């Protein structure tokens, strides 16, 4: 591992950011959404106690595969539409953290390529951050990939579109998913404490550094 965060950033071609809880406040509550998805599955007699997936989108896909056929496809469509509706509603009450756009601007001014990779849907991000396509080099919401992080496809696609290598790129995120996703493709990661994970959660997941907020990266940029 590079010894300092400043030297890690200096040596990096690309910086990949998560969105909710990293660049913007996290306003959506997931437990009620799981409950609603499970309720929607009841009419198909799915035993949700035997599901193997942990994360909401993957849970929806797993239930759809159990139901199978046209009914499974309809369940998936209905459940995802419900999630999108809730994401957009939550996004209307959210905002970028102070300093997020300035951080991206400063990184790009130093020749870094910047990506935003999120499990959120495109319209929810655009509700909070309508300038995203202007500000970053690559924006990859879940709409634009078949498999989302922690599946390696999501970060690998971002790196490919940025023209950056994993060993010369950094993942910045608030959740252990971001850290383990980075590890899976050979990237180092910086955890931030603006989500629900604490310092130990991020370090134990494998983060190289942990900062109070993403904008604190600006303190580590070389002049």
Secondary structure as GFF3:
##gff-version 3
##sequence-region A 1 223
A	DSSP	alpha_helix	5	10	.	.	.	ID=ss1
A	DSSP	beta_strand	14	17	.	.	.	ID=ss2
A	DSSP	alpha_helix	30	41	.	.	.	ID=ss3
A	DSSP	three_ten_helix	42	44	.	.	.	ID=ss4
A	DSSP	three_ten_helix	48	50	.	.	.	ID=ss5
A	DSSP	alpha_helix	56	67	.	.	.	ID=ss6
A	DSSP	alpha_helix	69	91	.	.	.	ID=ss7
A	DSSP	alpha_helix	100	109	.	.	.	ID=ss8
A	DSSP	beta_strand	113	117	.	.	.	ID=ss9
A	DSSP	alpha_helix	122	128	.	.	.	ID=ss10
A	DSSP	alpha_helix	132	135	.	.	.	ID=ss11
A	DSSP	beta_strand	138	140	.	.	.	ID=ss12
A	DSSP	three_ten_helix	142	144	.	.	.	ID=ss13
A	DSSP	alpha_helix	152	162	.	.	.	ID=ss14
A	DSSP	three_ten_helix	166	168	.	.	.	ID=ss15
A	DSSP	beta_strand	169	173	.	.	.	ID=ss16
A	DSSP	alpha_helix	176	185	.	.	.	ID=ss17
A	DSSP	beta_strand	188	192	.	.	.	ID=ss18
A	DSSP	alpha_helix	199	205	.	.	.	ID=ss19
A	DSSP	beta_strand	209	211	.	.	.	ID=ss20
A	DSSP	three_ten_helix	214	220	.	.	.	ID=ss21
###
